[in-house]
């Protein structure tokens, strides 16, 4: 069946560059004579029939904006039969031939099961600050989030060095240590604690005390939120070393802000690639880049745990400290 009308939605945690992806999907689809509907609040919009027609001008001026003009949200209810049936009824009612889902790992898992069950052609555009889509190099928003976290670390470094203090900086990543590893390396941090690697706090304390004896009094330890809370780690370090340790939670500012050129360009390229996938009659795939080349990855593979080069990055961080 030829595709005439598509619907685009953003789901899960927002990521800087989602708007650029929406812009590319809308304008490229329109240039291919497709109609485009925007679904509001992710899966909720399909469940509750909240959609609007998107034209060329409806995506003007959003390329530099963080967040998503379509809004987004977590939707655990979408796992239920009843919610999926209502979403499917909306798809039928609005004569939608295919879906473009912009989101991360959880969004693609939901899209995979929903679209397979109801035989709806579907393509995924990977957008998540966690860089958690398997098989591709980067998700939209990762570069922006890493640079936001790095900016915080650079600023903490100034006060940490000047006042000779230890800081524990908590960055985002419930299941992934990607942001933590990237900023720990780029920020010249002394240590990093991530979910993918077992950490011995006593060993870190040993390094701190040894450093102290050599006259090194300022430390920045990065922790991914999935590996522990900055405030708890600070307490532990103080209890063991007797040294004052301060926590910083960078938090949700990592999800906002104007996307970097890297995040925008990725979003614009992948927006076009997603529409091409649907026009070719393919489905249940994520678009992405791998080693500089446009690729597609089946949803089944895309949602598998992405391997990080943990040892390589961790060793480099420690060697260069
Ligand atoms: O979008 C990914 C992410 O930012 C994770 O790094 C983080 O653990 C999670 O979302 C937080 O989600 P929420 O804002 O829904 O609490």
py3Dmol code that shows the C-alpha trace and the ligand (Angstrom):
import py3Dmol

protein = """\
ATOM      1  CA  UNK A   1       0.000   0.000   0.000  1.00  0.00           C
ATOM      2  CA  UNK A   2       1.387   3.416  -0.974  1.00  0.00           C
ATOM      3  CA  UNK A   3       1.931   5.723   1.986  1.00  0.00           C
ATOM      4  CA  UNK A   4       0.020   9.009   1.727  1.00  0.00           C
ATOM      5  CA  UNK A   5      -0.210  10.196   5.303  1.00  0.00           C
ATOM      6  CA  UNK A   6       2.270   9.787   8.165  1.00  0.00           C
ATOM      7  CA  UNK A   7       2.149  10.746  11.830  1.00  0.00           C
ATOM      8  CA  UNK A   8       5.189  11.846  13.815  1.00  0.00           C
ATOM      9  CA  UNK A   9       5.539  11.694  17.591  1.00  0.00           C
ATOM     10  CA  UNK A  10       8.207  12.264  20.245  1.00  0.00           C
ATOM     11  CA  UNK A  11       8.169   9.885  23.218  1.00  0.00           C
ATOM     12  CA  UNK A  12      10.109   9.214  26.430  1.00  0.00           C
ATOM     13  CA  UNK A  13      12.619  11.726  27.781  1.00  0.00           C
ATOM     14  CA  UNK A  14      13.083  14.759  25.562  1.00  0.00           C
ATOM     15  CA  UNK A  15      16.461  15.321  23.924  1.00  0.00           C
ATOM     16  CA  UNK A  16      17.931  18.471  22.344  1.00  0.00           C
ATOM     17  CA  UNK A  17      17.513  18.128  18.579  1.00  0.00           C
ATOM     18  CA  UNK A  18      14.076  16.504  18.629  1.00  0.00           C
ATOM     19  CA  UNK A  19      12.627  19.690  17.106  1.00  0.00           C
ATOM     20  CA  UNK A  20      15.179  19.651  14.292  1.00  0.00           C
ATOM     21  CA  UNK A  21      14.179  16.043  13.589  1.00  0.00           C
ATOM     22  CA  UNK A  22      10.470  17.003  13.483  1.00  0.00           C
ATOM     23  CA  UNK A  23      11.308  19.835  11.083  1.00  0.00           C
ATOM     24  CA  UNK A  24      13.185  17.499   8.751  1.00  0.00           C
ATOM     25  CA  UNK A  25      10.462  14.828   8.807  1.00  0.00           C
ATOM     26  CA  UNK A  26       7.715  17.363   8.087  1.00  0.00           C
ATOM     27  CA  UNK A  27       9.467  19.271   5.318  1.00  0.00           C
ATOM     28  CA  UNK A  28      10.935  16.240   3.566  1.00  0.00           C
ATOM     29  CA  UNK A  29       7.634  14.356   3.745  1.00  0.00           C
ATOM     30  CA  UNK A  30       5.740  17.362   2.361  1.00  0.00           C
ATOM     31  CA  UNK A  31       8.244  17.659  -0.483  1.00  0.00           C
ATOM     32  CA  UNK A  32       7.382  14.023  -1.285  1.00  0.00           C
ATOM     33  CA  UNK A  33       3.665  14.878  -1.383  1.00  0.00           C
ATOM     34  CA  UNK A  34       2.864  13.145   1.925  1.00  0.00           C
ATOM     35  CA  UNK A  35       0.518  14.589   4.510  1.00  0.00           C
ATOM     36  CA  UNK A  36       1.963  14.862   8.022  1.00  0.00           C
ATOM     37  CA  UNK A  37       0.183  14.809  11.371  1.00  0.00           C
ATOM     38  CA  UNK A  38       1.885  15.641  14.642  1.00  0.00           C
ATOM     39  CA  UNK A  39       0.844  13.522  17.627  1.00  0.00           C
ATOM     40  CA  UNK A  40       0.848  15.484  20.895  1.00  0.00           C
ATOM     41  CA  UNK A  41       2.414  14.002  24.099  1.00  0.00           C
ATOM     42  CA  UNK A  42       3.785  10.843  22.500  1.00  0.00           C
ATOM     43  CA  UNK A  43       1.713   7.683  22.909  1.00  0.00           C
ATOM     44  CA  UNK A  44      -0.788   9.670  24.999  1.00  0.00           C
ATOM     45  CA  UNK A  45      -1.747  11.629  21.889  1.00  0.00           C
ATOM     46  CA  UNK A  46      -2.609   8.453  20.014  1.00  0.00           C
ATOM     47  CA  UNK A  47      -4.553   7.084  22.965  1.00  0.00           C
ATOM     48  CA  UNK A  48      -6.488  10.342  23.455  1.00  0.00           C
ATOM     49  CA  UNK A  49      -6.796  11.478  19.813  1.00  0.00           C
ATOM     50  CA  UNK A  50      -4.604  14.559  20.226  1.00  0.00           C
ATOM     51  CA  UNK A  51      -3.167  15.228  16.775  1.00  0.00           C
ATOM     52  CA  UNK A  52      -2.759  18.187  14.465  1.00  0.00           C
ATOM     53  CA  UNK A  53      -1.887  18.642  10.828  1.00  0.00           C
ATOM     54  CA  UNK A  54       1.646  19.958  10.309  1.00  0.00           C
ATOM     55  CA  UNK A  55       2.497  22.206   7.384  1.00  0.00           C
ATOM     56  CA  UNK A  56       5.747  23.778   6.204  1.00  0.00           C
ATOM     57  CA  UNK A  57       5.384  26.836   8.424  1.00  0.00           C
ATOM     58  CA  UNK A  58       4.334  24.907  11.521  1.00  0.00           C
ATOM     59  CA  UNK A  59       7.974  23.888  11.976  1.00  0.00           C
ATOM     60  CA  UNK A  60       9.494  27.320  11.303  1.00  0.00           C
ATOM     61  CA  UNK A  61      11.890  28.681  13.894  1.00  0.00           C
ATOM     62  CA  UNK A  62      12.225  25.474  15.921  1.00  0.00           C
ATOM     63  CA  UNK A  63      15.587  24.245  14.622  1.00  0.00           C
ATOM     64  CA  UNK A  64      17.495  25.918  17.464  1.00  0.00           C
ATOM     65  CA  UNK A  65      15.040  25.060  20.252  1.00  0.00           C
ATOM     66  CA  UNK A  66      15.561  22.308  22.813  1.00  0.00           C
ATOM     67  CA  UNK A  67      12.616  20.211  23.988  1.00  0.00           C
ATOM     68  CA  UNK A  68       9.889  19.196  21.552  1.00  0.00           C
ATOM     69  CA  UNK A  69       7.042  21.273  20.123  1.00  0.00           C
ATOM     70  CA  UNK A  70       4.960  18.070  20.082  1.00  0.00           C
ATOM     71  CA  UNK A  71       5.563  17.522  23.804  1.00  0.00           C
ATOM     72  CA  UNK A  72       6.509  14.125  25.196  1.00  0.00           C
ATOM     73  CA  UNK A  73       6.058  11.916  28.226  1.00  0.00           C
ATOM     74  CA  UNK A  74       6.508   8.512  29.784  1.00  0.00           C
ATOM     75  CA  UNK A  75       3.512   6.268  29.071  1.00  0.00           C
ATOM     76  CA  UNK A  76       3.596   2.988  31.012  1.00  0.00           C
ATOM     77  CA  UNK A  77      -0.141   2.582  30.201  1.00  0.00           C
ATOM     78  CA  UNK A  78       0.805   1.944  26.580  1.00  0.00           C
ATOM     79  CA  UNK A  79       1.781  -1.580  27.633  1.00  0.00           C
ATOM     80  CA  UNK A  80      -1.895  -2.399  28.163  1.00  0.00           C
ATOM     81  CA  UNK A  81      -4.107  -3.991  25.528  1.00  0.00           C
ATOM     82  CA  UNK A  82      -6.793  -1.343  26.057  1.00  0.00           C
ATOM     83  CA  UNK A  83      -4.454   1.624  25.476  1.00  0.00           C
ATOM     84  CA  UNK A  84      -2.947   0.022  22.376  1.00  0.00           C
ATOM     85  CA  UNK A  85      -6.394  -0.680  20.942  1.00  0.00           C
ATOM     86  CA  UNK A  86      -7.398   2.975  21.483  1.00  0.00           C
ATOM     87  CA  UNK A  87      -4.166   4.111  19.822  1.00  0.00           C
ATOM     88  CA  UNK A  88      -4.862   1.833  16.868  1.00  0.00           C
ATOM     89  CA  UNK A  89      -8.422   3.200  16.596  1.00  0.00           C
ATOM     90  CA  UNK A  90      -6.910   6.703  16.330  1.00  0.00           C
ATOM     91  CA  UNK A  91      -4.513   5.568  13.603  1.00  0.00           C
ATOM     92  CA  UNK A  92      -7.469   4.198  11.612  1.00  0.00           C
ATOM     93  CA  UNK A  93      -9.758   7.167  12.277  1.00  0.00           C
ATOM     94  CA  UNK A  94      -7.188   9.679  10.990  1.00  0.00           C
ATOM     95  CA  UNK A  95      -6.196   7.482   8.011  1.00  0.00           C
ATOM     96  CA  UNK A  96      -2.583   7.353   9.135  1.00  0.00           C
ATOM     97  CA  UNK A  97      -0.532   4.984   6.971  1.00  0.00           C
ATOM     98  CA  UNK A  98       2.741   5.005   8.922  1.00  0.00           C
ATOM     99  CA  UNK A  99       4.381   6.263  12.118  1.00  0.00           C
ATOM    100  CA  UNK A 100       7.652   8.076  12.709  1.00  0.00           C
ATOM    101  CA  UNK A 101       8.677   7.598  16.340  1.00  0.00           C
ATOM    102  CA  UNK A 102      11.348   9.932  17.698  1.00  0.00           C
ATOM    103  CA  UNK A 103      12.740   8.621  20.992  1.00  0.00           C
ATOM    104  CA  UNK A 104      15.102   6.244  22.767  1.00  0.00           C
ATOM    105  CA  UNK A 105      15.345   2.618  23.698  1.00  0.00           C
ATOM    106  CA  UNK A 106      11.998   2.338  25.537  1.00  0.00           C
ATOM    107  CA  UNK A 107      10.180   4.194  22.759  1.00  0.00           C
ATOM    108  CA  UNK A 108      11.477   1.801  20.114  1.00  0.00           C
ATOM    109  CA  UNK A 109      10.547  -1.248  22.199  1.00  0.00           C
ATOM    110  CA  UNK A 110       6.980   0.106  22.507  1.00  0.00           C
ATOM    111  CA  UNK A 111       6.823   1.020  18.807  1.00  0.00           C
ATOM    112  CA  UNK A 112       8.090  -2.428  17.846  1.00  0.00           C
ATOM    113  CA  UNK A 113       5.423  -4.317  19.759  1.00  0.00           C
ATOM    114  CA  UNK A 114       2.547  -1.936  18.835  1.00  0.00           C
ATOM    115  CA  UNK A 115       3.351  -1.657  15.137  1.00  0.00           C
ATOM    116  CA  UNK A 116       4.058  -5.372  14.718  1.00  0.00           C
ATOM    117  CA  UNK A 117       0.780  -6.273  16.410  1.00  0.00           C
ATOM    118  CA  UNK A 118      -1.355  -3.871  14.330  1.00  0.00           C
ATOM    119  CA  UNK A 119       0.749  -4.104  11.145  1.00  0.00           C
ATOM    120  CA  UNK A 120       1.479  -0.372  10.982  1.00  0.00           C
ATOM    121  CA  UNK A 121       4.609   0.620   9.025  1.00  0.00           C
ATOM    122  CA  UNK A 122       6.935   2.361  11.463  1.00  0.00           C
ATOM    123  CA  UNK A 123      10.391   3.927  11.571  1.00  0.00           C
ATOM    124  CA  UNK A 124      12.368   5.149  14.581  1.00  0.00           C
ATOM    125  CA  UNK A 125      14.582   8.217  14.845  1.00  0.00           C
ATOM    126  CA  UNK A 126      16.988   7.734  17.774  1.00  0.00           C
ATOM    127  CA  UNK A 127      16.828  10.706  20.131  1.00  0.00           C
ATOM    128  CA  UNK A 128      17.969  10.294  23.725  1.00  0.00           C
ATOM    129  CA  UNK A 129      20.709  11.930  25.753  1.00  0.00           C
ATOM    130  CA  UNK A 130      21.810   8.467  26.935  1.00  0.00           C
ATOM    131  CA  UNK A 131      23.154   7.274  23.549  1.00  0.00           C
ATOM    132  CA  UNK A 132      21.485   3.962  24.280  1.00  0.00           C
ATOM    133  CA  UNK A 133      20.506   2.701  20.812  1.00  0.00           C
ATOM    134  CA  UNK A 134      22.439  -0.368  19.801  1.00  0.00           C
ATOM    135  CA  UNK A 135      24.085  -0.536  16.370  1.00  0.00           C
ATOM    136  CA  UNK A 136      24.495   3.187  15.714  1.00  0.00           C
ATOM    137  CA  UNK A 137      27.194   5.641  16.728  1.00  0.00           C
ATOM    138  CA  UNK A 138      25.177   8.452  18.323  1.00  0.00           C
ATOM    139  CA  UNK A 139      21.633   9.388  19.261  1.00  0.00           C
ATOM    140  CA  UNK A 140      20.268  12.899  18.742  1.00  0.00           C
ATOM    141  CA  UNK A 141      20.864  15.041  21.833  1.00  0.00           C
ATOM    142  CA  UNK A 142      23.818  13.155  23.258  1.00  0.00           C
ATOM    143  CA  UNK A 143      26.394  15.681  22.097  1.00  0.00           C
ATOM    144  CA  UNK A 144      24.414  18.589  23.544  1.00  0.00           C
ATOM    145  CA  UNK A 145      23.883  16.854  26.902  1.00  0.00           C
ATOM    146  CA  UNK A 146      27.542  15.871  27.196  1.00  0.00           C
ATOM    147  CA  UNK A 147      28.604  19.455  26.534  1.00  0.00           C
ATOM    148  CA  UNK A 148      26.121  20.791  29.107  1.00  0.00           C
ATOM    149  CA  UNK A 149      27.478  18.391  31.737  1.00  0.00           C
ATOM    150  CA  UNK A 150      31.040  19.248  30.730  1.00  0.00           C
ATOM    151  CA  UNK A 151      30.335  22.950  31.152  1.00  0.00           C
ATOM    152  CA  UNK A 152      29.195  22.225  34.739  1.00  0.00           C
ATOM    153  CA  UNK A 153      32.322  20.174  35.428  1.00  0.00           C
ATOM    154  CA  UNK A 154      34.635  22.866  34.034  1.00  0.00           C
ATOM    155  CA  UNK A 155      33.002  25.373  36.372  1.00  0.00           C
ATOM    156  CA  UNK A 156      33.260  23.041  39.352  1.00  0.00           C
ATOM    157  CA  UNK A 157      36.930  22.503  38.478  1.00  0.00           C
ATOM    158  CA  UNK A 158      37.576  26.238  38.977  1.00  0.00           C
ATOM    159  CA  UNK A 159      36.230  26.270  42.518  1.00  0.00           C
ATOM    160  CA  UNK A 160      37.529  22.787  43.320  1.00  0.00           C
ATOM    161  CA  UNK A 161      41.092  23.785  42.399  1.00  0.00           C
ATOM    162  CA  UNK A 162      40.912  27.180  44.074  1.00  0.00           C
ATOM    163  CA  UNK A 163      39.505  25.892  47.357  1.00  0.00           C
ATOM    164  CA  UNK A 164      41.242  22.510  47.200  1.00  0.00           C
ATOM    165  CA  UNK A 165      38.082  20.495  47.617  1.00  0.00           C
ATOM    166  CA  UNK A 166      36.729  17.135  46.587  1.00  0.00           C
ATOM    167  CA  UNK A 167      33.526  17.122  44.506  1.00  0.00           C
ATOM    168  CA  UNK A 168      31.290  14.278  43.418  1.00  0.00           C
ATOM    169  CA  UNK A 169      29.333  15.292  40.299  1.00  0.00           C
ATOM    170  CA  UNK A 170      26.228  13.277  39.403  1.00  0.00           C
ATOM    171  CA  UNK A 171      25.281  13.220  35.726  1.00  0.00           C
ATOM    172  CA  UNK A 172      22.337  11.548  33.969  1.00  0.00           C
ATOM    173  CA  UNK A 173      22.240   7.924  32.907  1.00  0.00           C
ATOM    174  CA  UNK A 174      20.001   5.497  34.760  1.00  0.00           C
ATOM    175  CA  UNK A 175      21.244   2.464  32.846  1.00  0.00           C
ATOM    176  CA  UNK A 176      24.109   3.939  30.883  1.00  0.00           C
ATOM    177  CA  UNK A 177      27.465   5.383  31.926  1.00  0.00           C
ATOM    178  CA  UNK A 178      27.989   7.009  28.536  1.00  0.00           C
ATOM    179  CA  UNK A 179      27.636  10.657  29.605  1.00  0.00           C
ATOM    180  CA  UNK A 180      29.698  10.014  32.752  1.00  0.00           C
ATOM    181  CA  UNK A 181      32.586   8.435  30.831  1.00  0.00           C
ATOM    182  CA  UNK A 182      32.571  11.132  28.151  1.00  0.00           C
ATOM    183  CA  UNK A 183      32.647  14.036  30.590  1.00  0.00           C
ATOM    184  CA  UNK A 184      35.064  12.393  33.014  1.00  0.00           C
ATOM    185  CA  UNK A 185      37.562  12.043  30.173  1.00  0.00           C
ATOM    186  CA  UNK A 186      36.894  15.423  28.567  1.00  0.00           C
ATOM    187  CA  UNK A 187      36.824  17.186  31.949  1.00  0.00           C
ATOM    188  CA  UNK A 188      40.101  15.674  33.172  1.00  0.00           C
ATOM    189  CA  UNK A 189      38.290  14.148  36.168  1.00  0.00           C
ATOM    190  CA  UNK A 190      40.054  11.914  38.653  1.00  0.00           C
ATOM    191  CA  UNK A 191      37.558   9.061  38.714  1.00  0.00           C
ATOM    192  CA  UNK A 192      34.213   7.908  37.371  1.00  0.00           C
ATOM    193  CA  UNK A 193      31.542   5.595  38.744  1.00  0.00           C
ATOM    194  CA  UNK A 194      29.164   3.969  36.239  1.00  0.00           C
ATOM    195  CA  UNK A 195      26.571   1.168  36.246  1.00  0.00           C
ATOM    196  CA  UNK A 196      28.626  -0.933  33.803  1.00  0.00           C
ATOM    197  CA  UNK A 197      31.642  -1.233  36.112  1.00  0.00           C
ATOM    198  CA  UNK A 198      32.000  -2.335  39.726  1.00  0.00           C
ATOM    199  CA  UNK A 199      33.523   0.406  41.863  1.00  0.00           C
ATOM    200  CA  UNK A 200      35.376   0.092  45.131  1.00  0.00           C
ATOM    201  CA  UNK A 201      34.918   3.345  47.082  1.00  0.00           C
ATOM    202  CA  UNK A 202      37.697   2.318  49.462  1.00  0.00           C
ATOM    203  CA  UNK A 203      40.082   2.208  46.505  1.00  0.00           C
ATOM    204  CA  UNK A 204      39.014   5.712  45.442  1.00  0.00           C
ATOM    205  CA  UNK A 205      39.537   6.917  49.027  1.00  0.00           C
ATOM    206  CA  UNK A 206      42.964   5.311  49.055  1.00  0.00           C
ATOM    207  CA  UNK A 207      43.865   7.266  45.877  1.00  0.00           C
ATOM    208  CA  UNK A 208      42.543  10.489  47.411  1.00  0.00           C
ATOM    209  CA  UNK A 209      44.576  10.081  50.607  1.00  0.00           C
ATOM    210  CA  UNK A 210      47.685   9.137  48.653  1.00  0.00           C
ATOM    211  CA  UNK A 211      47.158  12.173  46.426  1.00  0.00           C
ATOM    212  CA  UNK A 212      46.761  14.349  49.488  1.00  0.00           C
ATOM    213  CA  UNK A 213      50.146  13.218  50.771  1.00  0.00           C
ATOM    214  CA  UNK A 214      51.650  14.302  47.421  1.00  0.00           C
ATOM    215  CA  UNK A 215      49.930  17.692  47.718  1.00  0.00           C
ATOM    216  CA  UNK A 216      47.029  17.013  45.347  1.00  0.00           C
ATOM    217  CA  UNK A 217      44.018  18.335  47.211  1.00  0.00           C
ATOM    218  CA  UNK A 218      41.312  18.845  44.593  1.00  0.00           C
ATOM    219  CA  UNK A 219      39.341  15.977  43.054  1.00  0.00           C
ATOM    220  CA  UNK A 220      36.359  15.581  40.804  1.00  0.00           C
ATOM    221  CA  UNK A 221      34.651  12.205  40.756  1.00  0.00           C
ATOM    222  CA  UNK A 222      31.843  11.781  38.227  1.00  0.00           C
ATOM    223  CA  UNK A 223      28.981   9.389  38.969  1.00  0.00           C
ATOM    224  CA  UNK A 224      26.237   8.284  36.589  1.00  0.00           C
ATOM    225  CA  UNK A 225      22.852   8.463  38.372  1.00  0.00           C
ATOM    226  CA  UNK A 226      22.297   4.729  37.860  1.00  0.00           C
ATOM    227  CA  UNK A 227      25.462   3.933  39.814  1.00  0.00           C
ATOM    228  CA  UNK A 228      24.750   5.955  42.957  1.00  0.00           C
ATOM    229  CA  UNK A 229      23.773   9.290  44.402  1.00  0.00           C
ATOM    230  CA  UNK A 230      26.403  12.032  44.678  1.00  0.00           C
ATOM    231  CA  UNK A 231      25.255  12.881  48.198  1.00  0.00           C
ATOM    232  CA  UNK A 232      25.674   9.271  49.441  1.00  0.00           C
ATOM    233  CA  UNK A 233      29.080   8.881  47.830  1.00  0.00           C
ATOM    234  CA  UNK A 234      30.236  12.149  49.411  1.00  0.00           C
ATOM    235  CA  UNK A 235      29.177  10.870  52.851  1.00  0.00           C
ATOM    236  CA  UNK A 236      31.063   7.622  52.333  1.00  0.00           C
ATOM    237  CA  UNK A 237      34.239   9.399  51.202  1.00  0.00           C
ATOM    238  CA  UNK A 238      34.100  11.781  54.162  1.00  0.00           C
ATOM    239  CA  UNK A 239      33.532   8.916  56.593  1.00  0.00           C
ATOM    240  CA  UNK A 240      36.515   6.980  55.249  1.00  0.00           C
ATOM    241  CA  UNK A 241      38.986   9.824  54.607  1.00  0.00           C
ATOM    242  CA  UNK A 242      37.822  12.470  57.058  1.00  0.00           C
ATOM    243  CA  UNK A 243      37.967  14.969  54.165  1.00  0.00           C
ATOM    244  CA  UNK A 244      35.169  17.382  53.312  1.00  0.00           C
ATOM    245  CA  UNK A 245      33.458  16.326  50.073  1.00  0.00           C
ATOM    246  CA  UNK A 246      30.749  18.276  48.203  1.00  0.00           C
ATOM    247  CA  UNK A 247      28.011  16.884  45.934  1.00  0.00           C
ATOM    248  CA  UNK A 248      26.647  18.393  42.722  1.00  0.00           C
ATOM    249  CA  UNK A 249      23.695  17.003  40.773  1.00  0.00           C
ATOM    250  CA  UNK A 250      23.755  18.376  37.218  1.00  0.00           C
ATOM    251  CA  UNK A 251      20.235  17.009  36.664  1.00  0.00           C
ATOM    252  CA  UNK A 252      17.669  17.836  34.035  1.00  0.00           C
ATOM    253  CA  UNK A 253      19.517  20.820  32.563  1.00  0.00           C
ATOM    254  CA  UNK A 254      21.337  18.086  30.608  1.00  0.00           C
ATOM    255  CA  UNK A 255      18.099  17.440  28.732  1.00  0.00           C
ATOM    256  CA  UNK A 256      17.488  21.060  27.737  1.00  0.00           C
ATOM    257  CA  UNK A 257      19.084  23.889  25.838  1.00  0.00           C
ATOM    258  CA  UNK A 258      19.736  24.755  22.243  1.00  0.00           C
ATOM    259  CA  UNK A 259      21.087  21.703  20.393  1.00  0.00           C
ATOM    260  CA  UNK A 260      24.716  21.792  19.251  1.00  0.00           C
ATOM    261  CA  UNK A 261      25.471  21.717  15.519  1.00  0.00           C
ATOM    262  CA  UNK A 262      26.306  18.002  15.888  1.00  0.00           C
ATOM    263  CA  UNK A 263      22.878  17.242  17.421  1.00  0.00           C
ATOM    264  CA  UNK A 264      21.021  19.370  14.850  1.00  0.00           C
ATOM    265  CA  UNK A 265      22.797  18.006  11.787  1.00  0.00           C
ATOM    266  CA  UNK A 266      22.286  14.444  12.966  1.00  0.00           C
ATOM    267  CA  UNK A 267      18.581  15.164  13.527  1.00  0.00           C
ATOM    268  CA  UNK A 268      18.124  16.765  10.100  1.00  0.00           C
ATOM    269  CA  UNK A 269      19.879  13.899   8.311  1.00  0.00           C
ATOM    270  CA  UNK A 270      17.979  11.236  10.207  1.00  0.00           C
ATOM    271  CA  UNK A 271      14.623  12.985   9.702  1.00  0.00           C
ATOM    272  CA  UNK A 272      15.071  12.681   5.948  1.00  0.00           C
ATOM    273  CA  UNK A 273      16.429   9.121   6.213  1.00  0.00           C
ATOM    274  CA  UNK A 274      13.362   8.056   8.219  1.00  0.00           C
ATOM    275  CA  UNK A 275      10.927   9.244   5.558  1.00  0.00           C
ATOM    276  CA  UNK A 276      13.027   7.487   2.890  1.00  0.00           C
ATOM    277  CA  UNK A 277      12.760   4.214   4.848  1.00  0.00           C
ATOM    278  CA  UNK A 278       8.949   4.453   4.809  1.00  0.00           C
ATOM    279  CA  UNK A 279       8.851   5.425   1.122  1.00  0.00           C
ATOM    280  CA  UNK A 280      10.931   2.329   0.350  1.00  0.00           C
ATOM    281  CA  UNK A 281       8.277   0.206   2.056  1.00  0.00           C
ATOM    282  CA  UNK A 282      10.507  -0.808   4.983  1.00  0.00           C
ATOM    283  CA  UNK A 283       9.299  -0.973   8.571  1.00  0.00           C
ATOM    284  CA  UNK A 284      10.257  -1.599  12.223  1.00  0.00           C
ATOM    285  CA  UNK A 285      13.691  -0.069  11.777  1.00  0.00           C
ATOM    286  CA  UNK A 286      15.706   2.686  13.383  1.00  0.00           C
ATOM    287  CA  UNK A 287      17.765   5.008  11.218  1.00  0.00           C
ATOM    288  CA  UNK A 288      21.242   6.100  12.233  1.00  0.00           C
ATOM    289  CA  UNK A 289      24.875   6.575  11.326  1.00  0.00           C
ATOM    290  CA  UNK A 290      27.597   4.004  11.818  1.00  0.00           C
ATOM    291  CA  UNK A 291      31.203   4.891  10.942  1.00  0.00           C
ATOM    292  CA  UNK A 292      29.957   7.895   8.961  1.00  0.00           C
ATOM    293  CA  UNK A 293      27.479   5.921   6.863  1.00  0.00           C
ATOM    294  CA  UNK A 294      23.659   6.073   6.880  1.00  0.00           C
ATOM    295  CA  UNK A 295      22.350   2.738   8.121  1.00  0.00           C
ATOM    296  CA  UNK A 296      19.157   1.143   9.420  1.00  0.00           C
ATOM    297  CA  UNK A 297      18.934  -1.223  12.382  1.00  0.00           C
ATOM    298  CA  UNK A 298      15.966  -3.526  13.014  1.00  0.00           C
ATOM    299  CA  UNK A 299      14.084  -2.491  16.163  1.00  0.00           C
ATOM    300  CA  UNK A 300      14.791  -5.929  17.671  1.00  0.00           C
ATOM    301  CA  UNK A 301      18.534  -5.259  17.473  1.00  0.00           C
ATOM    302  CA  UNK A 302      18.332  -1.516  18.231  1.00  0.00           C
ATOM    303  CA  UNK A 303      16.786  -2.119  21.673  1.00  0.00           C
ATOM    304  CA  UNK A 304      19.490  -4.545  22.822  1.00  0.00           C
ATOM    305  CA  UNK A 305      21.947  -3.260  25.430  1.00  0.00           C
ATOM    306  CA  UNK A 306      24.551  -1.095  23.709  1.00  0.00           C
ATOM    307  CA  UNK A 307      28.094  -2.109  24.545  1.00  0.00           C
ATOM    308  CA  UNK A 308      30.319   0.689  25.813  1.00  0.00           C
ATOM    309  CA  UNK A 309      34.094   0.556  25.496  1.00  0.00           C
ATOM    310  CA  UNK A 310      34.201   0.883  29.270  1.00  0.00           C
ATOM    311  CA  UNK A 311      37.659  -0.503  30.031  1.00  0.00           C
ATOM    312  CA  UNK A 312      39.317   1.466  27.252  1.00  0.00           C
ATOM    313  CA  UNK A 313      37.759   4.762  28.347  1.00  0.00           C
ATOM    314  CA  UNK A 314      38.178   4.111  32.074  1.00  0.00           C
ATOM    315  CA  UNK A 315      41.850   3.205  31.683  1.00  0.00           C
ATOM    316  CA  UNK A 316      42.500   6.351  29.659  1.00  0.00           C
ATOM    317  CA  UNK A 317      40.823   8.500  32.321  1.00  0.00           C
ATOM    318  CA  UNK A 318      43.014   6.928  35.024  1.00  0.00           C
ATOM    319  CA  UNK A 319      46.254   7.059  32.993  1.00  0.00           C
ATOM    320  CA  UNK A 320      45.772  10.747  32.235  1.00  0.00           C
ATOM    321  CA  UNK A 321      44.835  11.785  35.790  1.00  0.00           C
TER     322      UNK A 321
END
"""
ligand_1 = """\
16
LIG
O 16.077 10.518 28.803
C 17.009 9.746 29.443
C 17.086 10.152 30.875
O 17.475 11.491 30.959
C 17.993 9.285 31.716
O 19.345 9.613 31.618
C 17.422 9.519 33.080
O 17.720 8.477 33.938
C 15.955 9.587 32.817
O 15.823 10.052 31.498
C 15.199 10.480 33.740
O 13.871 10.458 33.358
P 12.736 11.349 34.004
O 12.982 12.757 33.599
O 11.470 10.811 33.428
O 12.854 11.149 35.470
"""
view = py3Dmol.view(width=600, height=400)
view.addModel(protein, "pdb")
view.setStyle({"model": 0}, {"cartoon": {"style": "trace"}})
view.addModel(ligand_1, "xyz")
view.setStyle({"model": 1}, {"stick": {}})
view.zoomTo()
view.show()
